[in-house]
Every structure is written in C-alpha cells, then in structure tokens.
Amino acid sequence: MAGKKDKGEHKPAKVDKWDPTAVKNALDDATKKMMKDEFKCDEDHSLMNGRLGLSIVAVSFSGFAVLWDYLHPFPESRSVLIICASAYAILTAILTAYIMFMEKGIFYTGLEKDKAGIDPPSIWKFTSAQKKYDDVYELTVEYKDGVKGGDFIEAKLKSSVTKFVDENGTVREDIFMPRIKKLCEGLKVKKQN
C-alpha cells in the first residue's frame, strides 16, 4: 500500500517558526536524536531525577498540611501548618538553587559507552539558549572522555535558526545534524590530543 508509512520512518519536526521556544525545543530534540542514533548514547536522567525528588518532597509537605488541617481544623493544626509551610518554602528555595547551579540549563546528558564495555563511559552535556526576540540559537557541547578523565572540554555553535528551519517551519535535520556531529567529533579529536 503506497499510502501507508513505514513504522520506522522519521519525519523532521514541524514548528511555528515565529515561536523561538518551539524552535529551540525542536533543535534540542534533534540534537538528542542525533546523539542517540550517531553516537549511541544513553540519556542520563540523574539531573531531572534530582529535581523531581526535591519537588516530590516539597509537595508531600503541602499534602500533609492539607490532610492534617482537614483532620484537625485550624486552631489545632496551627503549628503543623507553620512547619509544613516553612519546609515547603525552604525546599522551593533549594529547588531554585538546584536548577540554577546544578542543572545550569542542561537539556541533555548522554553517556557514550566504551565499545569493549570495559572503560567508564564518556559524558556529553548539552545546553542551549535562544533569546525571546532573537533568531540566534546558541548550543554549548561539553565532553569528558571516560578513559582519560580530566575536565570537560567544550565547543559552541552560534547560528541563526533560519539555517536550520525552512519557510514551512520544518527542522532541516539534513543541515543541522551534520553540524552538531562535526562539532562533537571535533571535541573527541581535541580530547585525544
């Protein structure tokens, strides 16, 4: 049947080209796909898990306060409400600091396993930015070799999104992905020297 698509067929993302957030997210997703397909990276979710863990604890304090107030109406529940509200405020402040200083805008952390399976995996970190009324997409790639260790080295891509998104809002993966792949391979070569 000519009308049916293959289940494995991939269609590039189509976005509203006038929405910088949607364009940035589509380019971020294309980067994730490229790291999975080309570099065989497994995504590391530990940063997101940390954020979710803090959020769950904060919301648990809120839920406990609501339940306690329901079972023991206000004058009796006053001290528990104060403790839970204070704990929620403190955890929210910790969560904000975690997002600012730990996540630092990282949208993808990938682990590239050693082909032999003996050495520790190499680590890839990607951050991106695009200002609200600007067409410039900035991508920062950090790489740490699993064998040699040491510090992360980084490379940057700064380009207009008009090079990567066509008139119809379709992400041009045939142009974007090779640029990212070349950037990543350059980091691996740089780390080996």
N, C-alpha and C positions, 0 to 999 in steps of 0.2 A: 504494500500500500504506500503510494508515494506521498500521501497527505500526512502520515504519521511520522513523528520524530523519533530518532533513536533515544533510548533512555539515557545513554551516556553522553549525548550531545550537550555541549555547554554553550549557552548564549551569553554574550557580554552584557553587563548590567546597563540598563537604560535609566537615566535620571533626569530630573529637571535641571537643565544646565544653568539656570539662573539661581539655583539654591546651593550656595557654597558648602553648606554642611552635607547635603546629599552627595555632591560631587566628591568631597573629601572622603566620606564614608565609602563610596563606591571604589575610589582609588585604593583606600586602605584594604578593602575586601579583595581587590585584585592582587594586592601585594601578598596577602595571606595565602591566596590560592597559588600564587607563583612559588612561594616558599614550600608549600606542601607538595606541589607537583614536580618542581625542578630540583629542589634541594632535599626533598624527602624529610622535611622537618616535622616533628610532633609539637603541637602547640602546648606550651606550659601555662597552666591556668592558675599558678600559685598567687600571683598578684591579685587577680579577681577573687580568688577564694578568700584571701585576707580581707578584702573589702566586704564581701558577703558575710564573713564571720562576724566582723565588727557590727555590721548592720543588724544581723540576727540578734545579737546580744542587746543592742540598743532597743530594738523593737520589743524584745522579750520583757525588758523593764517596763515599757509602756503598757504592754498587755497585762502584765502582773498588776500594775497600778489600777488599771480599769477593772480587772476582776476583783481585786481587793476592795476597791471602793464600792463595787456592786454588792459584795457580801457584807461589808461593814461600812454603812453610809458615812458621809463626810466627817463629822466631828471626830468620829472614832478612827478614821483612816488617815487623818492629817499627817502624822509622822511618816507613814509608809509612802504617801503621795509625795512628800518633800524629798525623801530618799530616792524614790524612783525617778522623779523629775530631774533631780540633780545628777543622778547616774546617767540618764538619757542625754542631758546637756554635755556632760564630760565626754561620753562616748561619741557624740556627734562632733565635738571638737577634735578628738583623736582621729576620727574617720576623715575629717577635713585635712588634718595634717598628713595622714597616711596617703591620701590622694595627691596632695601637693608634693610631698617629699619622697615617697616610695614609688608611686606609680609614675609620676612625672610625665604624664601624657602618653605613656607606652600603650600602644594598641595591640601589639603582638610580641610575644616572646616565644621563640622557637628553639627546639633542641634538635640539632643535627647529629644523629648517632654515628659513631665510628662504624665504617663498613665491616670491619672484623668483629665488632662488638666487644672489644677489649678496653679501649681507652674511653675516658669520660666524653660526653657529648660536647660539641661546640655550641655556643649560645649566641643567638641572634635576637636583638631587640630593635623594634621599630617605633618611632614616634613621628607624628605628622602634625602639621598646622596649616590653616588657611584662614586668613582674616575675613571678617564678615563681608566687606565690600571690595575684596581684592581677588584677582584671578590667579595669584601665585600660590602654588602648592609646594610646601616645604616638607621633605622627608629626610629624616635622620636615621641612619642604619648604624647599629653598634654590633661589633663582632668580637667574640672571645674564643680563641682556639682551645678545644678541650684537652689537647695533648700538651701544648706549650704553656697554657695558662696565661698568666700575666694579666695586664689590664685590658679593658675593652678598647678597641680602636674604632674610629667612626668615619663615616663618609656621609655627604649630604647631597641631596638633589633639590634644586630650587628651579621651578619652571612654571610657566603659565599652563593652566588646565586646558586651554584651547588646543594644546598639542596632543592632549590625551582624551578629549571628549569632542565628538563631532557635532555638527549642526543639529542633529536629532536628539542629542543627549546620550548617545551610546558611548560607553567607555571603549576607547581604542586599545584593547589589550595587546594587539599586534605591534603597537608602538610603545606602550607603557611598560609591559613586562620585560622586553629585552633591555630597556634602560635600567630597570631595577636589577635584573640578572647580572648585567655588566658591572653595576655598582657593587653588588655583593661579591662577585668573583674577583674584582679588584681588591676588596678587603682581604680575601683569603690569600691572594698573592702577596699583598703587602705584609701580612702577618707572618708568612713563611720566610720572608727576607730578614 
